[in-house]
């Protein structure tokens, strides 16, 4: 179902000067296809073309921008199985999860299409004092101009969509660097965009080597940088981004609290999904499970049983739940973190094994807080259990992290729900479910090392626009 080679897109046009980037089937380890790579000259030209496209993009009527987004929705539906298969191959994501991501891709573009014709402003009364008598005001939102997007490997369709779709909704041209490990999803989006009547230079999708991608960050012609990836890279890019706006989504080590009044069967079912879907490679994957001492042993036993029942293997098979992680290098790191935790005194409850870049779904308890398994982002199929007596202590344990993306709280106590909302130092609190829950129109992002700004179509539109005020004096 994959092509032999894929071009990159420079100023809306497919270009294939080479096919230097090998895309590896993450399960078989074999080359699945090859992708053209952009060099620094191509990136520079793409930014120049995006700059030229800013004015014609701004002049597009709202219904014209909506038509582009609706075309994408239609074509993504028509190509849904192709998109899911490419994601399954390049990312190793189980096919059911891959189809789910395609569904979210479609949702994201659909939400953006609806939003594109509803970007309004406000009448602003000014005559609050005698000196403003005869003055009235109003404001509207205008696009910031050319944007730079850098998307990650773990959601190569939907996290690219969360940058592309709002840019199209407001009329911002863009250049996008997809992750080199998973470039196909973004390039197929490029194929679909190339079918539309977007102005020349409206988009460029440019796989490239990290050492040649500096212009994505430093070029002053770009007015916004949106990056999703690791904190180490994200904060370093922000430091070099100059005067442009910066939005960062940098991951976390999400925690879920399970209070004593919880429906245990429901909590087990949701935690298993939250911890292990797409092999744990999600920045809001459940990593820390904090359980009330009264139900700890019962919940632990059920979690271990459910975890051991998960099937690992070929992600193309319908019943596979755990597929390969993105690379052997990452598998090496994850395996070493588990071993380090056990050596430091943690108890391995289940899992811990490895077959190539497939890791068994793993649960541990009593992990020291100094261990990477507790303190850092694991980004794989493992979670750690701990117990609490007082709800305040559980909240403090969630906050004991330099990350703060989302947290989940299983409780039926409305007062504790509001206490959690008030107390937890995170971007989002999910009551009655895991922190891994997300829909594509909600404000999504974190605090501390988890990032800066919010995604979600409405909130991305705010970042990609500026307020322009009109003051009218009536003599």
C-alpha positions, 0 to 999 in steps of 0.5 A: 500500500506504500509507494516506493518513494515519497517527495517532499512539498516545497511551496505546494509542489512535490519535489523529489531531488533524492530519496535519501531518508529510509523509512523503516517498518518498526516491526520487521526492521526492513526498509518500507519506503524512502522519502526525499530530504530537503536541504538548507537551500530548500528550507530557505526557499520555502520560507521565502515562498511562505512570506510571499504567500502571507498576503494572498492567504490573508485575503482568502475569504473565510468560506474559501479557507473552509473549503480547503479544510472540508476537502481535506476531511473528505479526502482523509476519509477516502484514504483512511485505511491507507493513512492507518496502514502507513502509520502502523508501518512507520510508527509501529502503532497497532492498527486499531490505534492507527485507525483511531488516530486517523479518526482524530485527524479527520476530527481536527480538520473538521473542527478547524473547518467549522472554526474558520468561518467563526473567527470574530472580534468585539465591539469595545466601548471606550467612552468610560471617561470624559476624555473618551467621549465621541470615541468607539472601538472594535477589534478583529483577529488577523493572521500573524504570518508565516509559521514554523511547525516541528511535529513528533514521531508518536502522533505523526498525523494528528499532532501535525494536524493540530498545527496545520489545520488552525493555520489554514483556518486563519490564513497563515502559510507554514513550513513543517518539519515532520519527524524523520522516523515517521514522515509519511503521515505529514507527506500524505497530508501534503498530497491532499493539500496540493489538490486544493487552490491554496495560494502558491507558497501556502505550505511546505512539508520538509523532512530534513536532518536536524543539523540542517533545520536551524532555519525553522527556529531562527529565521525572523521571517517566521512569526510563530514556532510551534514545537512538539517534542522533548523538553531538552530540545524544546527549551533550547529552540525557544532560547534561539527563536528570537522575536517570534511567538513560541508554543511548546508541548513537551510531554510529562510523566502523568499521574492518576489518583485512585481514591477509595470510593472508585469503581475498581473494575472501571478504573482498571479498564481505563488505566490499562488503556491509559498506560499501554495504548500505542505502547505507552508512547504518549506524553499523557500516558499513565506513568504513575498510579497513586492508589488509596491504601484501602483498595491498593492490594485489590486494585494491584492484583486486577491491574497485574492480571489485566496487564499480563493479558495484553497481547504484544507483537505484530502491530498489523494484526487486529488483536495486537495491543502492544507493538514495537517502540519507535527504535532500538535506542529507545528500547535500550533506554526503557529496559535500562530504566526498569533494571535501574529501578529494580536494582534501587529497590523497586518490585517488578510486579509483571513484565520487564521482558523484551524482544527486540524493540517490543517491551512487555507491558510492565508494572512496578511498585515502590520505585524510589522517587530519585529513579528515572522511572519515577522522575522522568518521562518513560514514554513506553509500556510501563507504569509504577504503583504507589499508595496513599492514605490522605488525599492531600498526600496524593495531590502532593505526590502528583505535583512532585514532578518537574512536569505538569501536563495532565492528571487523572483523578478517580473520585466520586467526591465533588469536593475532592474533584474541585480540590484537585482542580485547584491544587494540581499544578498541571494543564488539565485535570480529568475527573473519573478517568485517566490523564490520557483522555483528550478530545481535539477542541479542548485546550491542551498543554502543560506547565513547568517542563511540560511546555508553554501555550495551549493546543486545541483548534480555538486556542491555536487560532488565538496563537496564530492571530493577533488582535488589531484594534480600530478606534473611531472618533466622531467629532 
